[in-house]
Amino acid sequence: MNYRFGNLSNECFTSRRGKAFSMNRNCIDNIDNMLDTFLEFALQHKGKCLMEMGRLDEAEIEFIKAFKLRKFKGDISLINSTEKALELVKRIKNIVNA
C-alpha cells in the first residue's frame, strides 16, 4: 500500500485514530521489508568488495551476516549466491594461508 504521511496526520486530527494507526503500521511494515532487502543486498556486496580488496576475514563476516538474513527470508537463489561467496572466500583464505 502506498500512503503519504500527510494523510496519516489528517486521519489523526479527524478522530479516526484507528485508521491512522493501521496506516502507520502498514507504512512501517513496508519500510521494514524494504530495509531488510536493502540490508542483505548491501552486506553481500560489501563482502564482495572486501574480498576483492583482499580483506578476507572482514568479507567472510559480511557474507555470514547476509547469509543469516537471506536464510531467514528463505529465498533459495539468494541463499545459494551467498553460500557460493562464502565458499570462495574460504578457498582463497586456504590458498593464501598455505
HELIX and SHEET records of a PDB file:
HELIX    1   1 PHE A    5  PHE A   13  1                                   9    
HELIX    2   2 ARG A   17  GLU A   52  1                                  36    
HELIX    3   3 LEU A   56  LYS A   73  1                                  18    
HELIX    4   4 ILE A   76  ASN A   97  1                                  22    
END                                                                             
